[in-house]
Structures are given as structure tokens and as C-alpha cells.
């Protein structure tokens, strides 16, 4: 079960460990590129961010001129997000709230966009996502967009990495429920999805876009390996730029970028 304490322990080191890491910053730039394509030409949208973490995306969206309500189950994460926004005098509102409580907590509010980055919704199983399909539809305005970045099932680089290590069991680890360790004594259940499953679960939406995130940018646990081999960075960036825009490869990145539009 997700609790406030599950992620509070990560708050103070999250930006160092992921946000500002080589892998984290490269993957986020790709997410921002695809997200901006969805929002371009739209002025001052109302955006509900789920699992905002330390507010890196909320700050970026606010700088683009949008009104952002950033939510997270972790009070410590939300506190850091508030500090970032306040330091830059940005209009970002925050609420400490689990995604499962959003529809009750924000009853009556409507948004143009719901945004969730880097696998926050992988903490929900298929039945929970079915409920979120209903909750999110209620929270969105007509033609509202749901933009999600989820951990995928078929990460190409992960399979290749474990193949070279002769760890055949882990090559297919994303096919079933797994435990993501936040610390040695703290873990959460994680589920992986492909875009076909997401389309089937979110029946009140139409799938309008899918792209791979991290097709050649490796999963974050390979950060130490990449730090030791920075000479490969130009090649990684070139390959990801060349092939990372191909929709039918969406399931093969570390994450999947998915845009869904609310049905009429």
C-alpha cells in the first residue's frame, strides 16, 4: 500500500539521484519535447500533475505560462516542489494527495490536461487504472488530454543488458508484478504496461499519441555504468534522436509516452 512515508525518504536525494543525473535529465528532455508538442499553441492551460515528486515538471509547465496544480502522496516531495516554485515566483499550487483520492479531493474542479511523468502510475494495478479511467474523465474538461509516461514491458536496452550478463530471468522481469525498492527496507509493488493495455483500460479516452522514452537512453539503474563510459553519450543521443520518434517502437523504450483524449 502506498503511504506518505514510502516516498518521503527519497525526497532529499531524489534530484541528485535522478532529476539531475545523466539518464534522468536526458529522458526528461525527451518527455518535455513530446509534451510541448501536445501543448503548443495553447495558452494558460489548467494542468493537474499527478505524482509531481520534487516539482521539476510543474516548474517547467508553469514557466510555459500554464496554471499547475501539482499533487503527490509525499509531503516532503511536495514541500520541495513548493520551494522550487516560490524561488522562481511561479504560480504552482500544491496538494498532498494520492492519485486514488484525487476525484474526491478535487470534486467539482476541471482541468485541460492531466499529466503524470516517470512511472508514477505504475504503482497502480490494472483494476486501479480502470477506476482512474473514470476519475480522470470526471476531472477533465471536454476534449481534455491525459498525458502519461509509464514504465513499459519490453524495454529493449534492459533485455540487451541482462542478455550480456547471462541473467535470462531478469530479461523478462517486466512481464509480471515486481517490487521496486525505495530503500533496503522500503519497497512498493510495480506493474508494467504496453500501450495496447493502456488503451484497453482507459475506455473513456482515445489514444492519440505514443512514443518511446529511453529507447537508447538506458534505465536509471545503469547511471553508474554510463558515468564511467561518457564517451558513448553522443552516440546514445544520436540514436535516440534518430529512432526515438517512431511510434511503433513505443513499447520498447524504458518508458512509454502516451497521450489520451477524453471522448465526447
Secondary structure, DSSP 8 states (H G I E B T S, - for coil): ---HHHHHTTHHHHIIIIITSHHHHHHHHHHHHHHHHHHTT--S-EEEEES-TTSHHHHHHHHTT-EEEEEES-HHHHHHHHHHHHHTT--EEEEE--GGGHHHHTTT--EEEEEE-TTGGGGS-HHHHHHHHHHHHHHEEEEEEEEEEEEBS--HHHHHHHHHTT-HHHHTGGGS-EEEEEETTEEEEE--B-HHHHHHH-TTEEEEEEEEESSSS--GGGHHHHHHTGGGHHHHHHHHHHHTT-GGGGGGSSEEEEEEEE--
